[in-house]
Amino acid sequence: MQKRYCIIGAGCSGICAAKTVLDSGGHVTVYERSDQIGGTWVYTDEVGTDRYGLPIHTSMYQGLRTNLPKEIMGFPGYEMPPQDASYVRWDEVLQFVRDYSSHYGVTDRIQFEHLVEEVRPIPAVTGQWNVRVRNLPQGTTQEERFDFVLVCNGHYHTPHIPSYPGRETFSGRQLHSHDYRKADVFKGQTVLVIGAGPSGTDLTLEAAKQAETVYFSHHVPDKLKHLKFPANVVQIPDVVRILPNAVECANGSQYAVTVIFYCTGYRYSFPFLHADCGVQVEENWVRPLYKHVINVNHPTMAFIGLPFYVCATLMFELQARFCVAFYSGRLPMPTGEEMQHDHDREMNERWRKGMKHRQAHMMGAEYQGPYYRSLAERAQIEPIPEVMTQIHNDSGRRKKEDLEHYRNDVYRIVDGQTFVKCLITEVDCLRKDLGRVEKLS
């Protein structure tokens, strides 16, 4: 009998998971709360809530270019369209995801404007799920039964805003990056950017295009001393208190500001999961999950896309294949003891290194390669080629070296272990290098 899969979300991870399940012969239903494919890559001028009173999901802003090369943003067997640049516009990524969905027949499986309200295990039927869904245009609800649930709702939609003393007294504007759309909001302003993650550094550059002065504050001053910003950007110590027209830093210094721009990240949020699902979220640590994917307490539920600082689309596809290896019956499901032991081992290793709960799913240069290999080896599937991780790590290094210009780098993949690179102004040189490499090989 054909197994029924519920996939929550029609962004990159959901579309990819649906394609992988279809390849295995499973029956797929994708529930998407908005009216279109794309998740976080969809742009809208709207902020706050939509016409149904639901929080706006996307955090996309005008002018965004990817912070990863397109060469590592495709899917196996379906790459992003060739062009000279490696770092591309958001709308090009969005079109790519929609083309991918259409090409593999996923779009026909999506129920748009359908909000998943509750997912709950069925007590009398081991491993099965009851999913309650609201048809938003009609205002009606329905319940469906599924064999598997893949949670693919992303993690760049629910803002995290630190609770600073005095925040409610500030007389200027306070804005989270989730609600940022256009740089003219900073025109002539004195802006404080809080946060040094990928959005914090990129959006400091965005604010600097229009603002009089941008103060850049974060927890890691020594780590980011090397960053080179425009002349109107000033790095300041960590903010500890907000005043009506200024902020106070850890060293006692104060800076007058008119806009506070929080680039302080997002919270994993799964409001549709019933407590019986056995999943807890503690300081952005989603647990207990086997290899950051499978729900240890109810293994027929999985989460696609939680780890960050990764080759995202390639990891989505690998995680989906990992799940399907067990869900399809090709391999027996790991035992509860194996999954819990693996979970505890990895988490305890992270805690011993001094990592915080909010870093439970962080990968980056140290962890991502071994993580991809562990998924592939356990599920006996094709791994992500090493060259992809190498490009990701090189891109991250280059961003730290030259924040303003790293997107001028051009990458080309030679084989599974090799890439070449030059500046966008030297693409002809790069083509010659590739030709030379091909001849030598």
C-alpha positions as a printed NumPy array, in Angstrom:
array([[  0.   ,   0.   ,   0.   ],
       [  1.334,   3.441,  -0.935],
       [  2.603,   5.363,   2.096],
       [  1.187,   8.862,   2.667],
       [  3.539,  11.74 ,   3.47 ],
       [  2.538,  15.134,   4.867],
       [  5.06 ,  17.86 ,   4.059],
       [  4.679,  21.166,   5.885],
       [  5.953,  24.096,   3.831],
       [  6.666,  24.75 ,   0.152],
       [  9.999,  26.504,   0.475],
       [ 13.285,  24.993,  -0.681],
       [ 13.32 ,  22.215,   1.92 ],
       [  9.684,  21.245,   1.392],
       [  9.895,  21.156,  -2.394],
       [ 13.091,  19.122,  -2.242],
       [ 11.645,  16.691,   0.325],
       [  8.516,  16.23 ,  -1.788],
       [ 10.583,  15.475,  -4.891],
       [ 12.625,  12.901,  -2.966],
       [  9.521,  11.176,  -1.611],
       [  7.91 ,  11.084,  -5.06 ],
       [ 11.042,   9.436,  -6.41 ],
       [ 10.608,   6.695,  -3.798],
       [  6.995,   6.033,  -4.81 ],
       [  5.343,   7.696,  -1.836],
       [  2.128,   9.748,  -1.949],
       [  2.791,  13.397,  -1.172],
       [  0.63 ,  16.238,   0.13 ],
       [  2.384,  19.571,   0.67 ],
       [  0.614,  22.17 ,   2.815],
       [  1.677,  25.773,   2.206],
       [  0.148,  28.607,   4.224],
       [  0.869,  31.267,   1.562],
       [ -0.322,  31.413,  -2.031],
       [  3.036,  30.665,  -3.667],
       [  6.186,  28.546,  -3.689],
       [  9.456,  29.825,  -2.309],
       [  9.329,  30.324,   1.458],
       [ 11.945,  32.806,   2.587],
       [ 12.889,  33.667,  -1.019],
       [  9.506,  35.317,  -1.651],
       [  9.547,  39.121,  -1.51 ],
       [  6.633,  41.201,  -0.278],
       [  6.31 ,  44.802,   0.853],
       [  4.012,  43.558,   3.612],
       [  5.225,  43.344,   7.204],
       [  3.399,  42.372,  10.362],
       [  0.429,  40.189,   9.441],
       [ -1.19 ,  39.081,   6.201],
       [ -4.843,  39.245,   5.127],
       [ -5.63 ,  36.226,   7.307],
       [ -4.068,  37.795,  10.389],
       [ -1.074,  35.45 ,  10.26 ],
       [  2.506,  36.693,  10.743],
       [  4.303,  37.446,   7.467],
       [  6.588,  34.491,   6.837],
       [  9.291,  35.892,   4.575],
       [ 12.243,  38.053,   5.611],
       [ 13.363,  38.926,   2.072],
       [ 14.501,  42.485,   1.309],
       [ 15.055,  44.409,  -1.902],
       [ 18.499,  44.134,  -3.428],
       [ 19.52 ,  40.951,  -1.625],
       [ 22.21 ,  38.886,  -3.29 ],
       [ 23.021,  35.437,  -2.006],
       [ 25.804,  35.07 ,   0.536],
       [ 26.649,  31.656,  -0.886],
       [ 27.841,  30.912,  -4.428],
       [ 25.161,  29.559,  -6.739],
       [ 27.475,  26.627,  -7.475],
       [ 26.55 ,  25.142,  -4.074],
       [ 22.901,  26.218,  -4.105],
       [ 21.523,  23.756,  -6.623],
       [ 20.27 ,  20.21 ,  -6.183],
       [ 21.932,  16.995,  -7.404],
       [ 21.032,  16.636, -11.067],
       [ 19.398,  20.067, -11.19 ],
       [ 21.828,  22.954, -10.909],
       [ 21.187,  26.675, -10.933],
       [ 21.312,  28.161, -14.466],
       [ 24.836,  29.073, -15.614],
       [ 25.955,  32.69 , -15.622],
       [ 29.238,  34.483, -14.968],
       [ 28.403,  35.63 , -11.422],
       [ 28.485,  33.193,  -8.508],
       [ 26.486,  35.364,  -6.088],
       [ 23.054,  35.947,  -7.584],
       [ 19.881,  37.956,  -6.881],
       [ 17.096,  36.666,  -4.654],
       [ 14.592,  36.59 ,  -7.527],
       [ 16.878,  34.294,  -9.517],
       [ 16.894,  31.824,  -6.625],
       [ 13.112,  32.073,  -6.318],
       [ 12.627,  31.322, -10.01 ],
       [ 15.035,  28.403,  -9.748],
       [ 13.052,  26.856,  -6.868],
       [  9.79 ,  27.252,  -8.78 ],
       [ 11.292,  25.729, -11.913],
       [ 12.626,  22.809,  -9.876],
       [  9.202,  22.22 ,  -8.338],
       [  7.484,  22.277, -11.71 ],
       [ 10.107,  20.089, -13.385],
       [  9.659,  17.263, -10.871],
       [  5.869,  17.445, -10.592],
       [  5.837,  18.784,  -7.047],
       [  3.754,  21.897,  -7.746],
       [  0.683,  19.78 ,  -8.473],
       [  0.958,  18.243,  -4.986],
       [  0.825,  21.57 ,  -3.117],
       [ -2.299,  22.79 ,  -1.349],
       [ -1.755,  26.546,  -1.2  ],
       [ -3.277,  28.773,   1.488],
       [ -3.641,  25.778,   3.779],
       [ -2.455,  26.339,   7.349],
       [ -1.412,  23.311,   9.391],
       [ -3.014,  23.924,  12.78 ],
       [ -2.149,  20.716,  14.602],
       [ -0.048,  17.594,  14.127],
       [ -0.674,  14.828,  16.63 ],
       [  0.275,  11.143,  16.782],
       [ -2.619,   8.711,  16.625],
       [ -2.453,   6.699,  19.868],
       [ -4.185,   3.617,  18.523],
       [ -2.042,   3.387,  15.362],
       [  1.679,   3.297,  15.998],
       [  3.607,   5.66 ,  13.745],
       [  0.644,   7.405,  12.111],
       [ -0.379,  11.037,  12.379],
       [ -3.517,  13.101,  12.464],
       [ -3.044,  16.478,  10.76 ],
       [ -5.621,  19.259,  11.108],
       [ -5.473,  21.846,   8.344],
       [ -7.362,  25.099,   7.789],
       [ -8.336,  26.122,   4.261],
       [ -7.686,  29.844,   4.683],
       [ -9.815,  31.259,   1.835],
       [-12.814,  29.127,   2.802],
       [-12.291,  29.254,   6.564],
       [-12.918,  25.526,   6.892],
       [-10.866,  22.814,   8.602],
       [-10.206,  19.223,   7.684],
       [ -8.319,  16.351,   9.258],
       [ -6.155,  13.9  ,   7.344],
       [ -4.22 ,  10.799,   8.348],
       [ -0.605,  10.292,   7.269],
       [  2.106,   7.678,   7.719],
       [  4.93 ,  10.228,   7.83 ],
       [  5.275,  13.937,   8.593],
       [  8.186,  16.01 ,   7.272],
       [  8.42 ,  19.423,   8.95 ],
       [  9.854,  21.877,   6.402],
       [  8.628,  25.252,   7.663],
       [ 12.054,  26.933,   7.706],
       [ 13.679,  28.897,  10.492],
       [ 13.942,  32.491,   9.245],
       [ 10.424,  33.661,  10.097],
       [ 10.015,  34.104,  13.86 ],
       [ 12.24 ,  36.961,  15.091],
       [ 14.354,  36.778,  18.205],
       [ 14.667,  40.171,  19.922],
       [ 16.792,  40.374,  23.083],
       [ 15.164,  41.917,  26.133],
       [ 17.354,  44.942,  26.885],
       [ 16.603,  47.07 ,  29.962],
       [ 14.889,  50.271,  28.849],
       [ 13.861,  48.994,  25.437],
       [ 10.288,  50.199,  25.903],
       [ 11.496,  53.774,  26.621],
       [ 13.288,  54.304,  23.304],
       [ 11.756,  57.227,  21.399],
       [ 13.119,  56.317,  17.962],
       [ 12.311,  53.419,  15.659],
       [ 13.054,  49.771,  16.489],
       [ 13.158,  47.281,  13.642],
       [ 14.053,  43.599,  13.317],
       [ 15.69 ,  42.367,  10.11 ],
       [ 12.587,  40.216,   9.537],
       [ 10.615,  43.393,   8.788],
       [ 13.31 ,  45.176,   6.776],
       [ 12.49 ,  45.693,   3.09 ],
       [ 14.183,  48.828,   1.647],
       [ 17.309,  50.805,   2.581],
       [ 15.553,  54.192,   2.401],
       [ 14.157,  53.552,   5.888],
       [ 17.653,  54.527,   7.106],
       [ 18.03 ,  57.711,   5.05 ],
       [ 19.65 ,  60.432,   7.155],
       [ 19.36 ,  58.36 ,  10.345],
       [ 21.861,  57.374,  13.01 ],
       [ 21.455,  53.617,  13.104],
       [ 22.512,  51.014,  15.648],
       [ 22.853,  47.494,  14.21 ],
       [ 22.868,  44.75 ,  16.847],
       [ 24.122,  41.326,  15.776],
       [ 27.143,  39.954,  13.926],
       [ 25.687,  36.981,  12.084],
       [ 25.323,  36.846,   8.291],
       [ 22.349,  39.226,   8.324],
       [ 24.042,  41.61 ,  10.758],
       [ 27.125,  42.117,   8.615],
       [ 25.24 ,  42.28 ,   5.313],
       [ 22.607,  44.662,   6.641],
       [ 25.205,  46.923,   8.194],
       [ 26.411,  47.484,   4.635],
       [ 22.818,  48.068,   3.505],
       [ 22.164,  50.629,   6.251],
       [ 25.437,  52.409,   5.503],
       [ 24.217,  53.244,   1.981],
       [ 21.621,  55.665,   3.358],
       [ 22.403,  56.39 ,   7.014],
       [ 24.513,  59.254,   8.328],
       [ 26.244,  56.945,  10.807],
       [ 25.914,  53.232,  11.557],
       [ 27.028,  51.82 ,  14.901],
       [ 27.723,  48.085,  14.75 ],
       [ 27.43 ,  46.259,  18.09 ],
       [ 27.872,  42.582,  18.872],
       [ 29.163,  40.015,  21.368],
       [ 32.384,  39.105,  19.55 ],
       [ 34.558,  42.233,  19.14 ],
       [ 37.887,  40.412,  18.838],
       [ 36.559,  37.989,  16.246],
       [ 35.339,  40.769,  13.955],
       [ 38.144,  43.325,  14.227],
       [ 39.286,  42.393,  10.732],
       [ 35.981,  43.374,   9.063],
       [ 36.328,  46.364,   6.765],
       [ 33.244,  48.583,   6.625],
       [ 32.527,  51.905,   4.874],
       [ 33.79 ,  55.018,   6.641],
       [ 30.401,  55.811,   8.199],
       [ 30.318,  52.487,  10.109],
       [ 31.703,  52.451,  13.65 ],
       [ 32.124,  49.244,  15.654],
       [ 31.137,  49.694,  19.301],
       [ 31.043,  47.409,  22.377],
       [ 28.117,  45.226,  23.33 ],
       [ 24.941,  47.141,  24.201],
       [ 23.714,  46.599,  27.769],
       [ 20.959,  49.224,  28.156],
       [ 18.654,  51.305,  25.983],
       [ 17.919,  54.936,  26.834],
       [ 15.177,  57.196,  25.393],
       [ 17.507,  58.628,  22.704],
       [ 20.688,  56.584,  23.032],
       [ 22.225,  53.259,  24.044],
       [ 24.74 ,  52.392,  26.728],
       [ 27.521,  49.88 ,  26.08 ],
       [ 29.35 ,  47.435,  28.315],
       [ 32.238,  49.852,  28.839],
       [ 29.901,  52.647,  29.97 ],
       [ 30.044,  54.621,  26.726],
       [ 26.81 ,  56.024,  25.298],
       [ 25.811,  56.674,  21.677],
       [ 22.875,  58.742,  20.46 ],
       [ 20.85 ,  56.843,  17.865],
       [ 17.533,  57.285,  16.046],
       [ 17.007,  53.712,  14.797],
       [ 17.781,  50.393,  16.5  ],
       [ 18.078,  47.606,  13.934],
       [ 17.971,  44.136,  15.474],
       [ 19.831,  41.559,  13.38 ],
       [ 19.615,  39.115,  16.225],
       [ 18.395,  36.023,  14.458],
       [ 15.323,  33.851,  14.616],
       [ 13.657,  31.254,  16.8  ],
       [ 12.706,  27.776,  15.668],
       [  8.927,  27.73 ,  15.92 ],
       [  6.522,  24.823,  15.444],
       [  3.192,  26.036,  16.862],
       [  1.341,  23.214,  15.117],
       [  3.096,  20.403,  17.018],
       [  0.947,  18.912,  19.772],
       [  2.745,  18.122,  23.04 ],
       [  2.232,  14.414,  22.279],
       [  4.752,  14.761,  19.437],
       [  7.458,  14.655,  22.098],
       [  9.525,  17.529,  20.654],
       [ 10.883,  20.304,  22.846],
       [ 12.528,  23.574,  21.831],
       [ 14.874,  25.001,  24.441],
       [ 16.898,  28.111,  23.518],
       [ 16.705,  27.055,  19.848],
       [ 17.747,  23.488,  20.59 ],
       [ 15.162,  21.187,  19.021],
       [ 15.243,  17.826,  20.759],
       [ 15.479,  14.924,  20.793],
       [ 16.425,  14.495,  17.132],
       [ 18.519,  11.729,  15.581],
       [ 21.207,  13.416,  13.487],
       [ 19.253,  16.695,  13.647],
       [ 16.486,  15.096,  11.563],
       [ 14.393,  12.234,  12.965],
       [ 12.174,  12.658,  16.032],
       [ 13.573,  10.082,  18.477],
       [ 10.255,   9.785,  20.334],
       [  8.203,   9.35 ,  17.137],
       [ 10.563,   8.354,  14.292],
       [  7.949,   8.729,  11.539],
       [  8.309,  12.495,  11.997],
       [ 11.364,  14.326,  10.654],
       [ 12.638,  17.883,  10.403],
       [ 14.333,  18.988,   7.194],
       [ 16.671,  21.99 ,   7.309],
       [ 17.398,  22.754,  10.962],
       [ 21.232,  22.9  ,  10.851],
       [ 22.721,  26.258,   9.861],
       [ 26.011,  27.444,   8.338],
       [ 25.59 ,  24.679,   5.758],
       [ 25.255,  24.071,   2.02 ],
       [ 21.53 ,  24.454,   2.543],
       [ 19.835,  22.99 ,  -0.536],
       [ 22.318,  20.129,  -0.783],
       [ 21.791,  19.336,   2.888],
       [ 17.989,  19.428,   2.479],
       [ 18.248,  16.865,  -0.29 ],
       [ 20.652,  14.678,   1.703],
       [ 18.43 ,  14.784,   4.793],
       [ 15.384,  13.887,   2.701],
       [ 17.185,  10.914,   1.154],
       [ 18.336,   9.919,   4.641],
       [ 14.724,   9.786,   5.851],
       [ 13.406,   7.987,   2.789],
       [ 16.062,   5.286,   3.148],
       [ 14.239,   4.198,   6.315],
       [ 10.687,   5.312,   5.579],
       [ 10.592,   3.43 ,   2.274],
       [ 11.62 ,   0.202,   3.987],
       [ 14.941,  -0.064,   2.134],
       [ 16.676,  -0.056,   5.523],
       [ 15.19 ,  -0.941,   8.915],
       [ 14.416,   2.057,  11.12 ],
       [ 17.174,   2.743,  13.652],
       [ 16.269,   1.57 ,  17.133],
       [ 15.297,   4.06 ,  19.786],
       [ 18.416,   3.14 ,  21.748],
       [ 20.703,   3.845,  18.778],
       [ 19.068,   7.179,  18.061],
       [ 19.087,   8.367,  21.673],
       [ 22.707,   7.301,  22.157],
       [ 23.816,   9.122,  19.002],
       [ 21.882,  12.235,  20.013],
       [ 23.355,  12.279,  23.527],
       [ 26.88 ,  11.626,  22.278],
       [ 26.84 ,  14.535,  19.822],
       [ 25.175,  17.011,  22.13 ],
       [ 27.485,  16.176,  25.052],
       [ 30.463,  16.676,  22.758],
       [ 29.185,  20.141,  21.882],
       [ 28.545,  21.054,  25.518],
       [ 32.065,  19.905,  26.486],
       [ 33.441,  22.348,  23.921],
       [ 31.575,  25.164,  25.62 ],
       [ 28.842,  25.542,  23.015],
       [ 25.458,  26.935,  24.03 ],
       [ 22.032,  25.386,  23.452],
       [ 21.428,  27.912,  20.662],
       [ 24.426,  26.361,  18.872],
       [ 23.051,  22.819,  19.036],
       [ 22.345,  22.772,  15.289],
       [ 25.275,  24.949,  14.162],
       [ 27.6  ,  23.337,  11.627],
       [ 30.11 ,  25.526,   9.785],
       [ 33.65 ,  24.547,   8.802],
       [ 34.216,  22.221,  11.772],
       [ 31.036,  20.187,  11.695],
       [ 29.354,  20.232,   8.304],
       [ 31.634,  17.818,   6.409],
       [ 31.521,  15.108,   9.101],
       [ 27.76 ,  15.659,   9.457],
       [ 27.091,  15.088,   5.758],
       [ 29.252,  11.962,   5.807],
       [ 27.49 ,  10.57 ,   8.879],
       [ 24.1  ,  10.897,   7.179],
       [ 25.339,   9.278,   3.977],
       [ 27.131,   6.414,   5.705],
       [ 24.259,   5.528,   8.036],
       [ 21.659,   5.544,   5.262],
       [ 23.99 ,   4.011,   2.635],
       [ 23.39 ,   6.846,   0.195],
       [ 25.501,   9.063,  -2.062],
       [ 27.239,  11.792,  -0.036],
       [ 27.551,  15.479,  -0.858],
       [ 30.735,  15.911,  -2.934],
       [ 33.589,  17.295,  -0.847],
       [ 34.099,  20.163,  -3.286],
       [ 30.79 ,  21.676,  -2.136],
       [ 31.946,  21.902,   1.472],
       [ 35.286,  23.279,   0.307],
       [ 33.568,  26.075,  -1.63 ],
       [ 31.285,  26.836,   1.318],
       [ 34.25 ,  27.104,   3.676],
       [ 36.232,  29.222,   1.207],
       [ 33.274,  31.56 ,   0.722],
       [ 32.956,  32.011,   4.482],
       [ 36.656,  32.778,   4.78 ],
       [ 36.497,  35.297,   1.951],
       [ 33.529,  37.054,   3.529],
       [ 35.558,  37.596,   6.682],
       [ 38.517,  38.864,   4.645],
       [ 36.654,  41.25 ,   2.36 ],
       [ 33.046,  41.84 ,   3.368],
       [ 32.395,  44.507,   0.739],
       [ 33.809,  42.648,  -2.262],
       [ 33.716,  38.882,  -1.635],
       [ 30.669,  38.566,  -3.867],
       [ 32.891,  39.443,  -6.846],
       [ 34.512,  36.022,  -6.534],
       [ 33.582,  33.506,  -9.221],
       [ 33.647,  29.766,  -8.503],
       [ 33.635,  26.913, -10.974],
       [ 33.54 ,  23.23 , -10.049],
       [ 36.096,  21.033, -11.802],
       [ 35.243,  17.684, -10.178],
       [ 34.074,  16.228,  -6.885],
       [ 37.194,  17.412,  -5.06 ],
       [ 38.339,  20.477,  -7.026],
       [ 37.21 ,  24.015,  -7.789],
       [ 38.814,  27.079,  -9.358],
       [ 38.144,  30.701,  -8.547],
       [ 38.856,  34.225,  -9.735],
       [ 37.261,  37.68 ,  -9.677],
       [ 34.18 ,  38.458, -11.749],
       [ 36.353,  40.791, -13.86 ],
       [ 38.543,  37.824, -14.746],
       [ 35.904,  35.392, -15.98 ],
       [ 37.659,  34.89 , -19.308],
       [ 40.735,  33.891, -17.334],
       [ 38.604,  31.442, -15.369],
       [ 37.219,  29.887, -18.539],
       [ 40.78 ,  29.363, -19.775],
       [ 41.746,  27.809, -16.442],
       [ 38.84 ,  25.393, -16.655],
       [ 39.802,  24.466, -20.192],
       [ 43.369,  23.867, -19.101],
       [ 42.255,  21.724, -16.177],
       [ 39.955,  19.688, -18.414],
       [ 42.8  ,  19.043, -20.893],
       [ 45.156,  17.983, -18.108],
       [ 42.585,  15.605, -16.693]])
